[in-house]
């Protein structure tokens, strides 16, 4: 579903990604873990065509999207939930969600389809229905993350990328977010997850990639990685909490 091949990218003179390749199959949940500055967020932005691609190729469902615009990529069914969430704080929850379905506004029976999409988001996140008339800026951090994911789902993606969805959230809310992600995978959505909570991410995903300084240091099934001494030492041992990645 998603195939990034030998991705090289950076900002200005700084090379962040150094020939990184990842794949996500249909209905598969894959996670990317790594220390602060490893290039995880840049990888997602490259795939979504929001960051410069110095070399390499990005494929989505068999189509080459290396030169595609971000809008075109969303229209094809690939959507990113960014770490910063990028909500419209002075608009209501419902209006933020409706903006997620903007590309589908002129379809036949658009009104009925929009209601169906909203109902699906409300079933996944009942709190958004309860707060539907509230301004997005008044929501809690957890509710804002739910709204960011819900808005992405309104675009009817076939593949979803999530960048640090648990960042700054209370443990109870994190469990709710991860339960929703697991539910989306069961519904057949392909998911590429970047997550600072390595233990939870490896428990949730089927396969994983570990990035170190812009390169894939190791990859394989999550069962393999949780028994990898390097992964245990860096992320799974006592006192191994890492600060979330800020920009790359």
Secondary structure, DSSP 8 states (H G I E B T S, - for coil): -EEEEEEEEEETTEEEEEEEEEEE-TT-EEEEEE-TTSSHHHHHHHHTT-S---EEEEEETTEE-TT--HHHHHHHTEEEE-TT----TTSBHHHHHHHHTGGGTTSTTHHHHHHHHHHHHHHH-HHHHHTTTSBGGGS-HHHHHHHHHHHHHTT--SEEEEE-TTTT--HHHHHHHHHHHHHHHHTT-EEEEE-S-HHHHHHH-SEEEEEETTEEEEEEEHHHHHT-HHHIIIIISTT------S--
